[in-house]
Amino acid sequence: MNFNEREKRLFNILDWVIVLVAIISLPVLVVLYFYTRNIPNLSNDVREFTQSIITNLVPIPFLFVLSYLTFRGIQTIRDERDRDLLADKLALSVSEKIALREGRQILLDTPPQERGKRLQTAKDIYLVGVSLNTTVHKYFAILRSRLQEGSTIRVLLMEPKTGSVELVAQRKNDNTDPEVMSRYIEITLSTLCGLRKDFPDHLHIHTINYPLSFGAIAADMDSHKGTIYLEHYSFKTEQDGLHLKLDVQDEPWYGRYSAQIKELWSFSKEWTC
C-alpha cells in the first residue's frame, strides 16, 4: 500500500469516527438533560444552569460535523485542483521535451530514399546546388516522371567558368581544380537541357554567379505539406556540412530558408542551353 492509499484510508476512518462521535454525543446530551431534572437535592438554579449548558451543547455536534464536511469538501476541491495543476505541468514538461527531441531530430541527416519518396509525390520542386551532378543523376527517373505528370521543376546551379566557381573550389579540402568543377556543372546542365527539350514549359533552369553556401531540395515549398532538405557546405574539412530537414511547422527557419531559396532564384539568370 502506497502513501496516497494509506492517507485516503486514514481519512475515511477519521470521517467515520467523527460521525460516530456526533451520533453518540447527541443522545448522551438528551439523556443528561432529562436526568438533571430528576436528580434529588439539586437546587433549581443549578438544575437550570446545567440544562442551559446541555441545551447549548446540543447543536455543537451538528455544527462540528457540518464544519468538518465543509472542510473535507474544500480540501477535496483543492486536491483536485492541485492534481490538475500537476498534470498540466507534467504535460507541459513532456511536450517541451518532445519538442526539444523533435528539434534535435531536425538536425539529423535524412536517408536518400526518403528524399526520393518525397519527390515522387511533389508537384513543385526546387533543386539548388553548386553542380547538382549527383542529385540530378540519382533522381533523374523521378524528375522525368514528375515532369510527365505536369509538375514544375526549377533547378538552380552555379554558372560554370566564373570567379564564383573558383571560390567554391578553394573551400574544398582536396584542392579541387575549378575547371573540373565547371565541367561537372556543364555535364549537369547538358543533362537538364536534354530533358527540357521534352518538357519546355515545366522544367526551368537557372544559373547564378555566386558562391552558394548551401544546397537544397524543396518539395511543394509553398503548400501546407512543404519540405526542404538542406545541406550546408563545409570549408576545408572532410566531413559534410550540417544537414537539415525542415517541414512547414518548423518555423521560423522554414520560412527563412524558403525565402532564401526564392531570393536566390530571382537573383539568378535563365540558362539558354
LORONU-339140 format. One record per residue (C-alpha): residue in one letter; x, y, z; residue number from 1. Coordinates in pm, whole numbers, plus 50000, padded with zeros to 5 digits. Layout:
<recs>
A X Y Z NUM
...
</recs>
This chain:
<recs>
M 50000 50000 50000 1
N 50150 50336 49893 2
F 50134 50666 50077 3
N 49830 50801 49891 4
E 49629 50486 49962 5
R 49721 50494 50332 6
E 49630 50862 50352 7
K 49293 50801 50187 8
R 49222 50509 50423 9
L 49310 50715 50733 10
F 49082 50999 50624 11
N 48795 50754 50567 12
I 48844 50614 50916 13
L 48852 50967 51058 14
D 48528 51052 50879 15
W 48352 50755 51037 16
V 48494 50831 51384 17
I 48374 51192 51373 18
V 48026 51099 51251 19
L 48004 50822 51514 20
V 48107 51061 51794 21
A 47846 51312 51679 22
I 47574 51044 51668 23
I 47664 50914 52016 24
S 47703 51259 52175 25
L 47352 51370 52078 26
P 47154 51103 52273 27
V 47401 51134 52563 28
L 47323 51506 52590 29
V 46950 51437 52567 30
V 46973 51176 52844 31
L 47174 51414 53063 32
Y 46920 51689 53006 33
F 46632 51479 53137 34
Y 46843 51315 53404 35
T 46921 51650 53564 36
R 46551 51711 53602 37
N 46517 51406 53830 38
I 46826 51449 54044 39
P 46712 51491 54406 40
N 46854 51757 54632 41
L 46952 51970 54332 42
S 46861 52334 54355 43
N 46659 52491 54078 44
D 46937 52735 53991 45
V 47192 52460 53943 46
R 46941 52249 53752 47
E 46852 52535 53519 48
F 47219 52624 53469 49
T 47309 52261 53389 50
Q 47018 52223 53149 51
S 47110 52551 52982 52
I 47463 52427 52923 53
I 47333 52096 52783 54
T 47088 52281 52558 55
N 47368 52496 52421 56
L 47585 52187 52364 57
V 47320 52003 52157 58
P 47384 52196 51828 59
I 47762 52157 51863 60
P 47783 51800 51714 61
F 47575 51914 51416 62
L 47786 52224 51365 63
F 48106 52024 51406 64
V 48000 51762 51151 65
L 47885 52036 50911 66
S 48215 52224 50951 67
Y 48416 51908 50906 68
L 48224 51806 50592 69
T 48270 52156 50452 70
F 48642 52141 50524 71
R 48669 51798 50362 72
G 48482 51927 50054 73
I 48714 52227 50023 74
Q 49015 52001 50075 75
T 48890 51764 49803 76
I 48842 52053 49560 77
R 49190 52184 49644 78
D 49343 51840 49595 79
E 49173 51805 49258 80
R 49297 52150 49158 81
D 49649 52063 49269 82
R 49633 51738 49071 83
D 49511 51928 48765 84
L 49793 52180 48802 85
L 50043 51898 48842 86
A 49900 51719 48539 87
D 49922 52040 48333 88
K 50279 52094 48449 89
L 50375 51738 48361 90
A 50203 51766 48023 91
L 50387 52091 47951 92
S 50716 51936 48057 93
V 50657 51631 47836 94
S 50554 51847 47539 95
E 50865 52061 47581 96
K 51084 51750 47591 97
I 50911 51611 47282 98
A 50952 51944 47103 99
L 51319 51951 47201 100
R 51366 51594 47082 101
E 51189 51674 46754 102
G 51402 51985 46720 103
R 51714 51772 46758 104
Q 51582 51525 46504 105
I 51552 51809 46253 106
L 51929 51835 46266 107
L 51975 51473 46169 108
D 52055 51375 45814 109
T 51773 51205 45626 110
P 51832 50895 45416 111
P 51837 50947 45037 112
Q 51541 50713 44990 113
E 51324 50948 45196 114
R 51405 51236 44964 115
G 51322 51016 44668 116
K 50985 50916 44813 117
R 50904 51279 44888 118
L 50993 51386 44532 119
Q 50771 51115 44384 120
T 50459 51298 44504 121
A 50577 51660 44470 122
K 50401 51896 44231 123
D 50650 52179 44269 124
I 51024 52113 44311 125
Y 51329 52333 44368 126
L 51681 52193 44328 127
V 51961 52424 44439 128
G 52332 52346 44444 129
V 52679 52403 44304 130
S 52670 52132 44036 131
L 52385 51900 44149 132
N 52563 51632 43949 133
T 52489 51354 44198 134
T 52138 51477 44279 135
V 52018 51509 43919 136
H 52155 51171 43811 137
K 52032 50992 44123 138
Y 51676 51124 44090 139
F 51666 51159 43711 140
A 51394 50896 43663 141
I 51181 51054 43936 142
L 51227 51403 43788 143
R 51123 51282 43443 144
S 50821 51107 43590 145
R 50715 51422 43776 146
L 50750 51628 43457 147
Q 50533 51379 43273 148
E 50272 51423 43543 149
G 50276 51801 43493 150
S 50487 51900 43793 151
T 50703 52212 43783 152
I 51076 52174 43847 153
R 51318 52464 43899 154
V 51689 52388 43901 155
L 51947 52642 44015 156
L 52319 52575 43966 157
M 52628 52788 43973 158
E 52731 52942 43645 159
P 53030 52746 43510 160
K 53371 52902 43445 161
T 53325 53205 43669 162
G 53510 53353 43962 163
S 53245 53212 44197 164
V 53333 52858 44089 165
E 53696 52929 44174 166
L 53593 53042 44523 167
V 53389 52727 44576 168
A 53676 52511 44455 169
Q 53903 52678 44711 170
R 53683 52573 45001 171
K 53715 52206 44905 172
N 53952 52006 45121 173
D 54113 51827 44826 174
N 54209 52142 44630 175
T 53962 52073 44353 176
D 54053 52221 44015 177
P 53797 52490 43919 178
E 53800 52353 43563 179
V 53696 52012 43691 180
M 53412 52165 43894 181
S 53298 52368 43594 182
R 53297 52050 43388 183
Y 53069 51880 43642 184
I 52831 52177 43623 185
E 52832 52164 43243 186
I 52752 51792 43246 187
T 52450 51856 43468 188
L 52340 52146 43250 189
S 52368 51929 42942 190
T 52156 51659 43103 191
L 51894 51910 43208 192
C 51886 52079 42868 193
G 51818 51743 42705 194
L 51531 51692 42947 195
R 51394 52041 42889 196
K 51350 51970 42518 197
D 51072 51727 42616 198
F 50920 51948 42887 199
P 50994 52312 42798 200
D 50701 52450 42997 201
H 50768 52261 43320 202
L 51146 52247 43359 203
H 51321 52577 43434 204
I 51699 52601 43454 205
H 51881 52896 43613 206
T 52244 52968 43692 207
I 52392 53211 43941 208
N 52733 53375 43963 209
Y 52755 53349 44339 210
P 52933 53100 44570 211
L 52638 52913 44717 212
S 52677 52826 45084 213
F 52414 52550 45085 214
G 52231 52308 44859 215
A 51860 52237 44878 216
I 51587 52003 44763 217
A 51247 52163 44823 218
A 50919 51983 44761 219
D 50590 52176 44744 220
M 50759 52459 44932 221
D 50455 52690 44929 222
S 50199 52429 45037 223
H 50087 52311 45380 224
K 50289 51990 45332 225
G 50611 52152 45216 226
T 50952 52003 45293 227
I 51302 52141 45249 228
Y 51616 51927 45264 229
L 51928 52136 45319 230
E 52299 52073 45313 231
H 52537 52342 45434 232
Y 52868 52322 45255 233
S 53177 52278 45470 234
F 53507 52465 45436 235
K 53838 52277 45412 236
T 53710 51973 45605 237
E 53650 51614 45501 238
Q 53316 51594 45681 239
D 52998 51715 45517 240
G 52835 52029 45648 241
L 52519 52043 45856 242
H 52217 51861 45711 243
L 51864 51982 45784 244
K 51516 51860 45715 245
L 51257 52133 45762 246
D 50880 52098 45743 247
V 50625 52380 45731 248
Q 50575 52373 46110 249
D 50948 52424 46173 250
E 50924 52799 46198 251
P 51088 53042 46179 252
W 51360 52852 45991 253
Y 51134 52702 45726 254
G 51011 53045 45626 255
R 51360 53193 45627 256
Y 51510 52922 45407 257
S 51216 52918 45164 258
A 51252 53295 45130 259
Q 51628 53250 45077 260
I 51572 52995 44801 261
K 51323 53224 44624 262
E 51562 53519 44658 263
L 51845 53319 44501 264
W 51612 53217 44219 265
S 51508 53575 44147 266
F 51873 53686 44153 267
S 51980 53413 43908 268
K 51953 53407 43528 269
E 51785 53161 43293 270
W 52020 52917 43121 271
T 51950 52920 42750 272
C 52104 52583 42668 273
</recs>
